[in-house]
Amino acid sequence: MKKKLLDLKLAEKFANELRLIATENQNLGGCGCFAREAFNFFTAFGYNPEIIIVSCNGNPKELEHYPVEIAKRMITNKSVTKYIPDHVILKVNRFYFDSDGYGTNKKGIVRIGFYKNWIGVKITLPVLEYLINNHRGWNKDYHRKNNKILKDKFKKLITIYNNKIAKPLDIMAA
């Protein structure tokens, strides 16, 4: 399947929409939930997003093993607390997204959220789902009750885009 490209203008538009969708304390324990819904959003429009777990202070070699260790714990139903990332973001082409907006990977540094210098590793949607569902160890500032609100906002945004009436910042007006 040919990779659908995302240009800067559309990336900025999506980033504006995503900022409006974010719920309270989204990046304080809810970044994985946001990444899951944004993953579905980008997939619905033919993009091939990648889910990236981020460590700000971590050892790159250690982080590379996280997806494998998490997968092992999925099978054995063990705690994943040790493997909770600092942040979860999406990569779509050359753009990285979270609920604060987007950044590009020029010179290996992404300026997104409050993470200035980070390392990241790609994970699959099932691994992310497992992390979300076994959320002990995530920041407790994000309330899981917001997941339904978040999901509903993304469904509304997808409907708007599908009806070809979306303009920047339409999501809250609709």
SULKAVEN-V23283 format. One record per residue. N is the residue number from 0. RES is the residue in three letters. PHI is phi in whole degrees, 0 to 359 (999 if undefined). PSI is psi in radians with two decimals (999 if undefined). NEAR is the number of other ideal C-beta (glycine too) atoms within 8 Angstrom. Layout:
BEGIN
{{N;RES;PHI;PSI;NEAR} {N;RES;PHI;PSI;NEAR}}
END
This chain:
BEGIN
{{0;MET;999;2.32;3} {1;LYS;288;2.39;3} {2;LYS;285;2.18;6} {3;LYS;282;2.29;8} {4;LEU;269;2.54;5} {5;LEU;247;2.12;10} {6;ASP;268;2.97;6} {7;LEU;300;-0.75;5} {8;LYS;298;-0.79;6} {9;LEU;290;-0.63;8} {10;ALA;299;-0.75;12} {11;GLU;296;-0.72;9} {12;LYS;297;-0.85;9} {13;PHE;300;-0.74;12} {14;ALA;300;-0.72;11} {15;ASN;298;-0.76;11} {16;GLU;296;-0.76;14} {17;LEU;295;-0.65;15} {18;ARG;300;-0.68;10} {19;LEU;287;-0.49;9} {20;ILE;285;-0.54;14} {21;ALA;307;2.46;11} {22;THR;263;3.08;11} {23;GLU;302;2.33;6} {24;ASN;59;0.57;11} {25;GLN;305;-0.76;14} {26;ASN;268;0.32;13} {27;LEU;240;0.98;8} {28;GLY;116;-0.13;10} {29;GLY;244;0.18;16} {30;CYS;296;-0.60;13} {31;GLY;293;-0.69;11} {32;CYS;296;-0.73;14} {33;PHE;296;-0.77;17} {34;ALA;298;-0.68;14} {35;ARG;299;-0.84;12} {36;GLU;291;-0.68;12} {37;ALA;294;-0.63;13} {38;PHE;303;-0.84;13} {39;ASN;296;-0.65;9} {40;PHE;299;-0.93;11} {41;PHE;295;-0.65;13} {42;THR;297;-0.68;10} {43;ALA;300;-0.43;8} {44;PHE;254;0.33;8} {45;GLY;87;0.11;5} {46;TYR;274;2.83;10} {47;ASN;243;1.35;9} {48;PRO;288;2.67;11} {49;GLU;244;2.42;8} {50;ILE;268;2.23;15} {51;ILE;239;2.18;13} {52;ILE;269;2.47;13} {53;VAL;240;2.45;13} {54;SER;234;2.33;13} {55;CYS;268;-0.51;9} {56;ASN;239;0.00;4} {57;GLY;286;2.87;9} {58;ASN;278;2.15;6} {59;PRO;305;-0.66;7} {60;LYS;295;-0.69;6} {61;GLU;292;-0.76;9} {62;LEU;297;-0.61;13} {63;GLU;302;-0.49;7} {64;HIS;274;-0.21;8} {65;TYR;305;-0.91;13} {66;PRO;303;-0.67;12} {67;VAL;293;-0.80;7} {68;GLU;295;-0.70;10} {69;ILE;296;-0.76;14} {70;ALA;300;-0.72;9} {71;LYS;299;-0.74;9} {72;ARG;290;-0.52;13} {73;MET;299;-0.74;10} {74;ILE;290;-0.73;6} {75;THR;265;-0.04;6} {76;ASN;59;0.68;5} {77;LYS;267;2.88;6} {78;SER;296;2.51;8} {79;VAL;250;0.20;13} {80;THR;310;-0.73;7} {81;LYS;296;-0.39;7} {82;TYR;254;0.30;10} {83;ILE;287;2.15;8} {84;PRO;285;2.90;10} {85;ASP;290;-0.55;9} {86;HIS;198;2.76;13} {87;VAL;232;2.27;14} {88;ILE;227;3.01;15} {89;LEU;245;2.54;14} {90;LYS;244;2.17;12} {91;VAL;234;1.95;12} {92;ASN;55;-2.08;8} {93;ARG;260;0.15;4} {94;PHE;253;2.48;11} {95;TYR;247;2.34;13} {96;PHE;235;2.49;14} {97;ASP;216;-2.98;16} {98;SER;287;-0.13;12} {99;ASP;270;-0.23;9} {100;GLY;140;-2.40;11} {101;TYR;215;2.88;12} {102;GLY;211;3.00;9} {103;THR;240;2.80;8} {104;ASN;262;0.75;9} {105;LYS;288;2.30;5} {106;LYS;60;0.39;3} {107;GLY;74;0.13;4} {108;ILE;240;2.17;8} {109;VAL;254;2.29;9} {110;ARG;257;1.68;5} {111;ILE;216;2.43;12} {112;GLY;55;-2.45;10} {113;PHE;253;0.33;5} {114;TYR;260;1.92;11} {115;LYS;269;-0.79;6} {116;ASN;234;2.14;5} {117;TRP;210;2.92;11} {118;ILE;238;2.61;8} {119;GLY;218;2.73;10} {120;VAL;225;2.39;10} {121;LYS;287;2.40;8} {122;ILE;232;2.92;11} {123;THR;268;2.89;7} {124;LEU;299;-0.75;8} {125;PRO;299;-0.63;7} {126;VAL;294;-0.75;13} {127;LEU;298;-0.78;15} {128;GLU;304;-0.76;9} {129;TYR;298;-0.76;12} {130;LEU;298;-0.73;15} {131;ILE;295;-0.79;10} {132;ASN;286;-0.34;6} {133;ASN;245;1.12;8} {134;HIS;276;0.19;9} {135;ARG;300;2.24;7} {136;GLY;106;-0.31;8} {137;TRP;286;2.74;9} {138;ASN;302;2.31;7} {139;LYS;273;0.02;5} {140;ASP;293;-0.48;6} {141;TYR;274;2.25;15} {142;HIS;266;2.17;6} {143;ARG;299;-0.36;8} {144;LYS;299;-0.38;6} {145;ASN;287;-0.20;13} {146;ASN;300;-0.71;9} {147;LYS;294;-0.74;7} {148;ILE;300;-0.79;9} {149;LEU;299;-0.84;16} {150;LYS;300;-0.76;9} {151;ASP;296;-0.69;8} {152;LYS;295;-0.70;11} {153;PHE;293;-0.69;13} {154;LYS;299;-0.73;8} {155;LYS;296;-0.74;10} {156;LEU;296;-0.73;13} {157;ILE;298;-0.75;10} {158;THR;299;-0.76;8} {159;ILE;300;-0.83;12} {160;TYR;294;-0.67;9} {161;ASN;296;-0.57;7} {162;ASN;276;0.04;7} {163;LYS;56;0.59;5} {164;ILE;248;0.03;7} {165;ALA;288;2.35;10} {166;LYS;233;2.83;5} {167;PRO;309;2.32;6} {168;LEU;71;0.28;9} {169;ASP;292;-0.42;11} {170;ILE;303;-0.70;13} {171;MET;278;-0.37;6} {172;ALA;277;-0.43;5} {173;ALA;284;999;7}}
END
